[in-house]
Amino acid sequence: MISFGMMSLSMKSEISYFTEIARRANADRFTCYRFSPAKIHPITEMVTGEVFDQKKDCWVKAEFPLPSIIYDRCFYTNDPASKQSLAIVKWLKNKTDITFLGNGLPNKWDIYQVLSTSPLSPYIPKTILAGSGKVVIAQLDEMGQAILKPIFGSGGAGIYKIKKTGREFEISADIGDRLTTKTFHSTSETENWLDNLFRKKEYMVQPCLSLSDPQDCPFDIRVLLQKDAEENWIARGKGIRRGIKDGILSNLRAGGEILPFEEYVNTLDIRTRRFILLELEEILSKLPGILEASFPRLFELGVDIGVSRDHALWVLDTNSKPGRKVITSTNPDLKEVLYKAPIEYASVLSKILPEREEQHL
């Protein structure tokens, strides 16, 4: 019997997703649990959580030993509860009798260092650490305008655009569904604001690429990759995220919308369409292998790819705990495949247990 645990920071998170996965698990082979890392008893190593009852089709409160395979869907922030859970998960990943379905990728800077020296380097935007306001201002002399991204972050939170016009500096951000802009009238004032920002979070700076459609709406291609039962990487689906007019982000939290990938490619002429599809195939065929050569084994990846006005493709972000909304909204028939995928890959891992890897969150 395979003991399969699905883990989230809150018991209110991912309930429907975990339930659909558990419904598709063969009751003769799997026992499915859901739990929070904070509910692991450090001395007894017993867990207070829920077990899925196949006959009743519901979750039932239970206490159980640590599952042998864990699907980690924890999303950490800077609050004390997250930090406590993070420490517990690090401890879990050092246990030789537990295997994680997939491992988290490190921060954006570490990923950049790997990808920028890989065969995919032509698709990776130039990136430097934003150590101080002076560093960013110096970059603006070369770039004219730039994007500031937190090294640790997701969902588009904390991203700014900075632009220099004459002696003035404009710093913009997508707040909700609107663009807000601050104007600074001196270099020193701008540097002070940036230094204050960098004291709170580590940032990196990239050139501001022209990643908008003809209506001046930022957009990108979201691709969901997963391993199948033969451990091959499969592109499960693609979708378009389109942001507000003149905005910075295509992110849904910033007021963006979801469009079918086919709707986008069908607007292109045949030559451009063929070029973009071939470039996409090149990126997606190499990216997982490059990451797994430097970081521990992965199960799934969300990849965000920008397309500039000259149809150049840029890898903007890679996420080892991707959402499914963009893919399922445009391809509802894929839901069944996505619900089965974690169980199918857990079956693969169960045949090679126990194993030990150095793990990343």
PLY file of the C-alpha trace (Angstrom):
ply
format ascii 1.0
element vertex 361
property float x
property float y
property float z
element edge 360
property int vertex1
property int vertex2
end_header
0.00 0.00 0.00
1.37 3.43 -1.01
1.00 6.12 1.64
0.49 9.35 -0.33
0.38 12.69 1.50
-0.71 16.02 0.03
0.68 18.94 1.98
-0.36 22.61 2.15
0.29 25.35 4.70
-3.41 25.68 5.47
-6.04 22.95 5.57
-8.25 25.39 3.66
-5.88 25.39 0.67
-6.14 23.17 -2.43
-9.09 21.19 -0.99
-10.86 20.61 -4.32
-7.61 19.73 -6.11
-6.52 17.25 -3.43
-10.01 15.73 -3.35
-10.05 15.12 -7.10
-6.60 13.49 -6.92
-7.69 11.24 -4.05
-10.84 10.19 -5.92
-8.69 8.84 -8.73
-6.34 6.84 -6.52
-6.84 3.07 -6.58
-7.99 2.21 -3.04
-6.23 -1.14 -3.26
-2.87 0.56 -3.82
-3.11 4.04 -2.25
-4.09 5.62 1.03
-4.37 9.39 0.52
-3.82 11.95 3.26
-3.84 15.74 3.47
-2.07 17.71 6.16
-0.15 20.83 7.14
3.54 20.60 8.16
2.65 22.44 11.39
0.55 19.43 12.42
3.46 16.98 12.51
4.36 15.89 16.05
8.17 16.16 16.24
8.67 13.44 18.87
6.21 10.75 17.75
6.42 11.76 14.05
2.67 11.24 13.85
0.55 13.65 11.81
-2.83 15.14 12.66
-4.72 15.64 9.40
-7.28 13.91 7.20
-7.48 10.61 5.35
-9.65 10.16 2.27
-12.47 7.65 2.65
-13.15 6.23 -0.81
-16.47 4.67 0.15
-17.86 7.85 1.74
-16.12 10.08 -0.84
-14.92 12.53 1.80
-12.01 13.46 4.04
-12.05 12.15 7.60
-10.02 13.53 10.50
-7.24 11.14 11.49
-3.83 10.72 13.07
-1.33 8.81 10.95
2.41 8.15 10.42
4.31 10.36 7.99
3.40 9.35 4.41
6.18 7.75 2.38
5.48 10.00 -0.65
4.59 13.67 -0.21
3.17 16.12 -2.75
4.28 19.53 -1.47
1.94 22.40 -2.37
3.11 24.82 0.34
3.55 28.47 -0.63
5.71 30.33 1.86
5.67 34.01 2.82
7.57 35.95 5.49
5.08 35.39 8.32
6.13 33.36 11.40
3.85 30.42 10.53
5.50 30.07 7.11
8.98 30.20 8.61
8.08 27.51 11.13
6.62 25.29 8.41
9.63 25.88 6.19
11.93 24.55 8.91
9.73 21.47 9.35
9.71 20.75 5.61
13.51 21.03 5.49
13.62 18.42 8.26
11.22 16.20 6.28
13.43 16.43 3.22
16.37 15.10 5.21
14.51 11.94 6.16
15.65 8.92 4.14
12.29 7.14 4.35
10.31 9.97 2.69
10.30 10.92 -0.98
8.84 14.16 -2.29
6.88 13.94 -5.53
8.87 16.88 -6.80
11.20 19.43 -5.26
10.95 23.18 -5.13
13.29 25.31 -7.21
15.54 27.82 -5.44
15.22 31.59 -5.85
15.05 33.44 -9.16
18.69 34.53 -9.03
19.99 30.98 -8.60
17.79 29.84 -11.50
19.06 32.72 -13.65
22.69 31.76 -13.02
22.00 28.24 -14.30
19.89 29.22 -17.33
22.09 32.13 -18.42
25.07 29.78 -18.88
23.01 27.02 -20.54
22.12 26.33 -24.20
18.96 28.39 -23.52
20.95 31.53 -22.70
19.71 33.41 -25.84
16.17 33.22 -24.36
17.14 34.52 -20.90
16.92 38.30 -20.25
20.14 39.86 -18.93
19.79 40.11 -15.15
21.91 41.68 -12.40
21.51 41.91 -8.64
19.99 45.21 -7.55
22.25 45.70 -4.56
21.58 49.42 -4.20
19.81 52.38 -5.73
23.11 53.49 -7.31
23.41 50.15 -9.13
19.93 50.51 -10.60
20.44 54.15 -11.65
23.69 53.16 -13.37
21.83 50.46 -15.30
19.23 52.98 -16.48
21.96 54.89 -18.31
22.36 51.76 -20.45
18.78 50.41 -20.48
16.67 53.60 -20.35
13.99 51.66 -18.46
14.13 48.49 -16.42
12.06 45.98 -14.46
12.72 45.29 -10.78
11.79 41.80 -9.53
12.07 40.33 -6.03
14.47 37.36 -5.95
12.00 35.55 -3.69
8.45 36.06 -4.88
5.53 34.85 -6.95
2.25 36.03 -8.38
3.77 39.25 -9.72
3.95 40.79 -6.22
6.55 43.51 -5.71
7.45 44.03 -9.39
8.23 47.59 -10.50
9.09 49.36 -13.73
11.59 52.20 -13.50
12.11 54.74 -16.26
14.44 57.73 -16.62
13.32 60.76 -18.63
15.76 63.65 -18.53
16.39 64.29 -14.83
13.14 62.67 -13.71
12.51 59.08 -12.71
9.19 57.25 -12.87
8.55 54.09 -10.84
5.36 52.21 -11.72
3.57 49.14 -10.39
0.36 47.28 -11.21
-1.79 47.60 -8.09
-5.00 45.63 -8.43
-6.31 46.38 -11.91
-4.64 49.76 -12.38
-1.18 51.19 -12.97
0.18 53.51 -10.28
3.21 55.73 -10.84
5.51 57.73 -8.56
7.63 60.53 -10.04
10.98 61.53 -8.51
12.72 64.75 -9.45
16.29 63.89 -8.47
18.73 61.00 -8.53
19.25 61.11 -4.76
15.51 60.96 -4.04
15.16 57.96 -6.36
18.17 56.18 -4.85
16.78 56.66 -1.33
13.42 55.16 -2.32
15.13 52.18 -3.96
17.49 51.63 -1.02
14.49 51.53 1.30
12.82 48.94 -1.00
15.96 46.78 -1.09
16.25 46.79 2.70
12.92 44.91 2.82
13.59 42.40 0.01
16.39 41.29 -2.28
15.83 42.43 -5.86
17.24 41.89 -9.32
16.99 44.17 -12.33
16.28 43.33 -15.99
15.85 45.41 -19.14
12.24 46.36 -19.86
11.39 44.24 -22.89
8.55 45.13 -25.27
6.26 42.23 -24.34
2.91 43.77 -25.27
0.37 42.97 -27.97
-0.77 45.47 -30.66
-3.31 46.88 -28.15
-0.43 47.67 -25.70
-1.55 44.98 -23.26
1.29 42.96 -21.69
0.93 39.24 -22.36
2.83 36.00 -21.99
2.46 32.30 -22.72
1.96 30.05 -19.68
2.93 26.42 -20.25
2.33 23.61 -17.77
4.86 20.77 -17.93
4.56 17.52 -15.97
6.21 14.13 -15.92
4.12 11.21 -17.11
4.16 7.60 -15.89
7.27 6.91 -18.02
9.06 9.93 -16.48
8.91 11.84 -19.76
8.23 15.57 -19.64
4.90 16.42 -21.28
3.56 19.87 -22.15
0.07 19.45 -20.70
-1.26 22.68 -22.09
-0.65 26.31 -23.01
-2.62 29.48 -22.39
-2.23 33.23 -22.78
-2.24 35.65 -19.85
-3.09 39.19 -20.97
-2.79 42.19 -18.68
-4.40 45.62 -18.57
-3.67 48.21 -21.28
-0.30 49.95 -20.72
0.25 47.78 -17.63
3.43 46.00 -16.59
2.17 42.53 -15.72
0.10 39.89 -17.46
-0.49 38.28 -14.05
-4.11 37.45 -13.22
-3.82 39.08 -9.79
-3.05 42.33 -11.58
-6.34 42.31 -13.46
-5.21 40.05 -16.30
-7.40 37.74 -18.39
-6.93 34.26 -19.82
-7.11 33.55 -23.55
-6.69 30.29 -25.51
-3.21 29.80 -26.95
-4.73 28.88 -30.33
-6.58 32.21 -30.43
-3.21 33.99 -30.19
-1.26 31.90 -32.73
-4.13 32.09 -35.23
-3.66 35.87 -35.38
-0.12 35.38 -36.71
0.93 34.93 -40.31
2.06 31.41 -41.25
5.79 32.18 -41.17
5.64 33.88 -37.76
3.42 31.15 -36.35
5.83 28.43 -37.49
8.80 30.34 -36.03
7.17 30.84 -32.62
6.02 27.21 -32.38
9.52 25.94 -33.23
11.13 28.31 -30.71
8.65 27.19 -28.04
9.47 23.55 -28.76
13.19 24.31 -28.47
12.75 25.95 -25.06
10.36 23.38 -23.61
12.38 20.37 -24.78
15.55 21.59 -23.05
14.40 23.55 -19.98
13.42 20.70 -17.58
16.62 18.75 -18.25
18.80 21.82 -17.65
17.08 22.53 -14.34
17.21 18.90 -13.16
20.94 18.76 -13.99
21.55 21.48 -11.39
18.70 21.04 -8.91
16.91 17.99 -7.39
14.27 16.04 -9.28
11.12 17.88 -10.36
7.59 16.70 -11.11
5.98 19.76 -12.68
6.88 23.20 -13.99
4.96 26.32 -14.87
6.90 28.27 -17.50
6.11 31.86 -18.46
7.39 32.92 -21.88
7.19 36.46 -23.19
7.01 37.37 -26.88
8.47 40.73 -27.87
7.24 42.97 -30.68
9.91 41.50 -32.99
8.66 37.97 -32.05
11.71 37.08 -29.97
10.89 34.65 -27.13
12.05 35.21 -23.55
11.85 32.85 -20.58
10.44 35.12 -17.86
9.82 32.71 -14.98
9.89 29.05 -13.99
7.74 27.81 -11.12
7.97 24.34 -9.56
4.57 24.68 -7.82
2.45 25.98 -10.69
-1.22 26.77 -10.69
-3.56 25.15 -13.19
-6.11 27.92 -13.80
-4.68 29.22 -17.10
-4.53 25.71 -18.56
-7.88 24.37 -17.32
-9.75 27.58 -18.21
-8.80 27.22 -21.86
-8.58 23.40 -21.94
-11.23 22.03 -19.50
-10.79 18.53 -20.95
-7.30 18.45 -19.39
-8.65 18.41 -15.83
-8.87 14.63 -15.77
-5.25 14.27 -16.92
-4.04 16.77 -14.31
-5.91 15.04 -11.48
-4.41 11.66 -12.40
-0.83 12.87 -12.98
0.36 13.10 -9.33
-0.93 9.59 -8.55
0.63 8.13 -11.69
4.02 9.67 -10.90
3.76 8.58 -7.25
3.37 5.01 -8.58
6.64 5.43 -10.47
8.45 6.70 -7.37
7.06 3.92 -5.18
9.01 1.39 -7.25
12.35 3.06 -6.48
11.86 3.73 -2.75
13.70 4.37 -0.58
16.00 6.93 -2.09
17.96 9.88 -0.80
18.56 13.20 -2.53
19.83 16.55 -1.43
16.64 18.57 -1.60
15.70 22.20 -2.25
12.50 23.91 -1.20
0 1
1 2
2 3
3 4
4 5
5 6
6 7
7 8
8 9
9 10
10 11
11 12
12 13
13 14
14 15
15 16
16 17
17 18
18 19
19 20
20 21
21 22
22 23
23 24
24 25
25 26
26 27
27 28
28 29
29 30
30 31
31 32
32 33
33 34
34 35
35 36
36 37
37 38
38 39
39 40
40 41
41 42
42 43
43 44
44 45
45 46
46 47
47 48
48 49
49 50
50 51
51 52
52 53
53 54
54 55
55 56
56 57
57 58
58 59
59 60
60 61
61 62
62 63
63 64
64 65
65 66
66 67
67 68
68 69
69 70
70 71
71 72
72 73
73 74
74 75
75 76
76 77
77 78
78 79
79 80
80 81
81 82
82 83
83 84
84 85
85 86
86 87
87 88
88 89
89 90
90 91
91 92
92 93
93 94
94 95
95 96
96 97
97 98
98 99
99 100
100 101
101 102
102 103
103 104
104 105
105 106
106 107
107 108
108 109
109 110
110 111
111 112
112 113
113 114
114 115
115 116
116 117
117 118
118 119
119 120
120 121
121 122
122 123
123 124
124 125
125 126
126 127
127 128
128 129
129 130
130 131
131 132
132 133
133 134
134 135
135 136
136 137
137 138
138 139
139 140
140 141
141 142
142 143
143 144
144 145
145 146
146 147
147 148
148 149
149 150
150 151
151 152
152 153
153 154
154 155
155 156
156 157
157 158
158 159
159 160
160 161
161 162
162 163
163 164
164 165
165 166
166 167
167 168
168 169
169 170
170 171
171 172
172 173
173 174
174 175
175 176
176 177
177 178
178 179
179 180
180 181
181 182
182 183
183 184
184 185
185 186
186 187
187 188
188 189
189 190
190 191
191 192
192 193
193 194
194 195
195 196
196 197
197 198
198 199
199 200
200 201
201 202
202 203
203 204
204 205
205 206
206 207
207 208
208 209
209 210
210 211
211 212
212 213
213 214
214 215
215 216
216 217
217 218
218 219
219 220
220 221
221 222
222 223
223 224
224 225
225 226
226 227
227 228
228 229
229 230
230 231
231 232
232 233
233 234
234 235
235 236
236 237
237 238
238 239
239 240
240 241
241 242
242 243
243 244
244 245
245 246
246 247
247 248
248 249
249 250
250 251
251 252
252 253
253 254
254 255
255 256
256 257
257 258
258 259
259 260
260 261
261 262
262 263
263 264
264 265
265 266
266 267
267 268
268 269
269 270
270 271
271 272
272 273
273 274
274 275
275 276
276 277
277 278
278 279
279 280
280 281
281 282
282 283
283 284
284 285
285 286
286 287
287 288
288 289
289 290
290 291
291 292
292 293
293 294
294 295
295 296
296 297
297 298
298 299
299 300
300 301
301 302
302 303
303 304
304 305
305 306
306 307
307 308
308 309
309 310
310 311
311 312
312 313
313 314
314 315
315 316
316 317
317 318
318 319
319 320
320 321
321 322
322 323
323 324
324 325
325 326
326 327
327 328
328 329
329 330
330 331
331 332
332 333
333 334
334 335
335 336
336 337
337 338
338 339
339 340
340 341
341 342
342 343
343 344
344 345
345 346
346 347
347 348
348 349
349 350
350 351
351 352
352 353
353 354
354 355
355 356
356 357
357 358
358 359
359 360
